[in-house]
Amino acid sequence: MQPPDQPLLGPLFTNPLTPYQQLLTAPCTQSTGQNLQQLVVCKQIICYIVLLTSILIATTTQVVLPLGQIHRAPEPYHTLALSGHEWVMELIIGHPKRIHCKLGMHVHVFESLINELHVLGHTDS
């Protein structure tokens, strides 16, 4: 176990601004000319760190996001205006998601339903 005065994550993850915390939080009345100059430098360093972090995040986002997108040619979805038997056949042989969108079931379930209705004596209309 680490001593209580050591940070849990070790020396690599210590706050780089720890030496300046007292300077940053001290009231302005206690600051000398040298302390004010150090305070200005410290605040400039913080601004640069924030700016560089923002640039790094923006650049990384622009590079990484397109890598996760797979580009493929879109399949046509709304292609025909049919009714009756032709419409059902278009659903069966058409876009795989269309039958699920229109009937709420996948093509294999629809075909099983049609077969079961034929077994029960129903015919095509």
N, C-alpha and C positions, 0 to 999 in steps of 0.2 A: 504494500500500500504506500502511496506517495505521502510525503509530509504535507500538512495542511496549508503551508505557504506556497506549495507548488500547484500550478493549474492541473486539472485532471487530464487534459489532453497532451500534456508535456510541453517542452520549450518551443516546438515548432508552431504551436497554435496559440501562442500568447498574443495579447493585444499589443500591436506596435505603438499605440498611442499612450500606453500606460505611463511612461515617464512624463508625458505632457498633460495628463489628466488634471493634475493640481493646477497647472498653468492655465488650462482651458476653463476650469471651473472657478478660478479665483476671481473675486470681485475686482473691478477696474481700479479701485482706490488703492489696492495693495500692490499694483503693478508698477514696476520701475520702467525706465526707458528700454532697458535690455529685455525685460520680460515682455513688453509690448511688441518689440521687434520679433521675439521668439514666438509670440502668440500669432502674429501676422504670418510668419513663415509656416507655422504649424497649420493654420487655417488654409493657407495656399496648398500645402501638401494634401490636406484632406480633400480640397476641391479637385486637385489633379487625380487623386485616387478614385473619387466618384466619377469623374469624367472618363478616365481610362476604363473603369469597370463598365460604364454605360456603353462605350464604344465596343468593348469586348463582347458584351451580351448581344448588342445589335448585330455585330458581324457574325457571331456564332449562330444566331437565329437565322440570318439570311443564308447561311451555308447549310445548316443541318436540316431545316424544315423541308426544303425541296427533296432531300434524299429519302424521306419517308413516304413521299407520294409516288404511287405507281401510275404511270400514264399509259392508258390503252385506249384504243379506238372505241367510242361508245356504240352500243348496239341500239338500233332504232327501237322505240317502244310503241308509240302510237302510229301504226302504219296503215291500217285498213278500217273502213267503215262498213262492217258487215252485220248481218242479223241471223238468228236461227242457227241451223246446223253449221253454216260456214263460219259463224262467229265462234262457236264452240271448237271447231277444228283449228281455227287460227289461235285460240287460247292454248290448245294442246301442243301444237307444233311451233308456236311463236316464242317470244321472249320468256325465259323461265320464271321471271318474277311476275309477269302479267297475270297468269292464272291465279297465283296466290293473292295478288292485289284485287282482282275482280271477284273471285269466288271464295277466298279465304282458306284455300287448301292447295297443297302441291299437286302436280299432275298425277303422280302415282296414287294419291288418295282419291282424286276425282275419278280415275279409271277404275279403281276398286269399287267406288260407289256405283258407277254405271253398270259394272258386272253384277253387283249384288241386286240392283234394280231389275236387270234382265232375268236373273235367277228367280226373282219373285213374280215374274210374269209381265213386267212393264216393258213397253216397246218405245222406240224412238218416235218422237212426235213429228 
